[in-house]
């Protein structure tokens, strides 16, 4: 392939990636405003600034697009920077990981998408499974693997890595997350978040 063809192919991929990103952004905005059932591909195409045909070229159905929005959100949680975070001293690493989790879990967009998934999980069970596998499950696995790698470090008090990871994350969410989902309370205060992080870290470190 000539240099000109290579550049043309690269530009085509970049344009396609930008359109996909725009569709995900537009889809997220429409889903958050109208819910899954109320959202239409026409609305999403308009919000993304592309044709409906382009939307279908990237995502074959509304379910597939919603799944893409969920995956994009969850990938922000288990992004590559976790390797850098877990390379730090244990207390610093766990606090940084916890801060990353609480910032995303208690974010308004995350909560709204969570509500939509719960509302639609009976009609579309795969969405619920996808949300759990790419979100909570991926976070549990990442933290559990970190505990396994440090099983001989006496600073940790972890007997069952997976269970410890689940308990750590649950201490961060507590009932505040459920109250947010139910619309009873808004996001916890910064002081409350700090207290949750302290409690979670004490749970797994000596």
Secondary structure, 3 states (H helix, E strand, C coil): CCHHHHHHHHHHHHHHHHHHHHHHHHHHHHHHHHHHHHCCHHHHHHHHCCCHHHHHHHCCCHHHHHHHHHHHHHHHHCCCHHHHHHCCCHHHHHHHHHHHHHHHHCCHHHHHHHHHHHHHCCCCHHHHHHHHHHCHHHHHHHHHHHHHHCCCCCCECCCCHHHHHHHHHHHHHHHHHHHHHCCCCCCCCHHHHHHHHHHHHHHHEC
